[in-house]
Amino acid sequence: MDAELQRRAHAKAAALGISFAEYIRRLVAGDLGEHLKSKPDISVLFDLIDEGPPTDIARDKDKMIGEAVWQQYLRDVGRLPKAKILQKIRRTKSSR
């Protein structure tokens, strides 16, 4: 295999999050008409996304629910807080 082709194959394997050897195994299996069992992408099953900051729902659920309820209350009464006020509230809560 020439160096450029191998470099591209390594890059593709890295983009898929698998080793180069696993990438080659999958290509060979596909060419031979065999399909290797692979783990499903859990984000498809649970509609998860990888955008935005990571969250720890188990640890932060009370805070997250509280913020959502507060936002809904403000929408219901026709007031939306300014971004600076929200940032100040979050900083205060996170320093506790």
Secondary structure as GFF3:
##gff-version 3
##sequence-region A 1 96
A	DSSP	alpha_helix	3	16	.	.	.	ID=ss1
A	DSSP	alpha_helix	20	31	.	.	.	ID=ss2
A	DSSP	alpha_helix	42	46	.	.	.	ID=ss3
A	DSSP	alpha_helix	57	76	.	.	.	ID=ss4
A	DSSP	alpha_helix	83	94	.	.	.	ID=ss5
###
